[in-house]
Amino acid sequence: MRTTKLTNLISLLLFTAYSLYVVLSGQANLFFIIYLFFLDEVIKNIFIAIKSMRFKALGIDTRAANSAIRARFFMLFVYSIFIVIVFGLFYGLLNTSINEFTRNLMIFLFKDIYFNISVSIIILRESINLFIDLNKAKKEDFMIIPINSNIFILHLSIIFGGVMWFLTSGKFEYFHLSFGVYNQVAIIFPFIIIKFLFDLHALKKNDNTNAETAY
């Protein structure tokens, strides 16, 4: 489903700019970023499911789309267990300070203002896209693939995040990488850049096709 390119571009720039601000101000940790990427995909697919229900009511065939949506939610469920247990609980408890675990808990319970603002940006973006897409429902096809670029970003983030924590945690004598006082920023910064590049590519691709492959 094609949505307004300008709307998605503005939301992408706003999301990236705010994420960079949070990271550079020291308000984000590894769990913050990976859990945010996870919720980005969850929220996106919730809104896609709402579109599907509306399109079905309008007589549009959504059986293939619904199958893809179920596949996505199953993958997200699997990822959720890994993200919460490994990055939220395990890594937090292994940290030298209990503050890291407490921060992860606040993020998970949506009691962190910086995290909640990031989630609000995502919800606003998807609400606008939902409004635009429903107005175009009778004119465009509704197609979704089970694995999109955002699923790939999430998968890559989990693997890369685990490797970076392994190298920078200081828990392993022979495998240690440190960036000094910028350690936290250096670990998280690549995630923001990777997501921005993939989302920008998906935006351009979405603008050139009537099939919804990224959103």
Secondary structure, 3 states (H helix, E strand, C coil): CCCCHHHHHHHHHHHHHHHHHHHHCCCCCHHHHHHHHHHHHHHHHHHHHHHHHHHHHCCCCCHHHHHHHHHHHHHHHHHHHHHHHHHHHHHHHHCCCHHHHHHHHHHHCCCCHHHHHHHHHHHHHHHHHHHHHHHCCCCCCCCCCCCCHHHHHHHHHHHHHHHHHHHHCCCCCCCCCCCHHHHHHHHHHHHHHHHHHHHHHHHHHHHCCCCCCCC
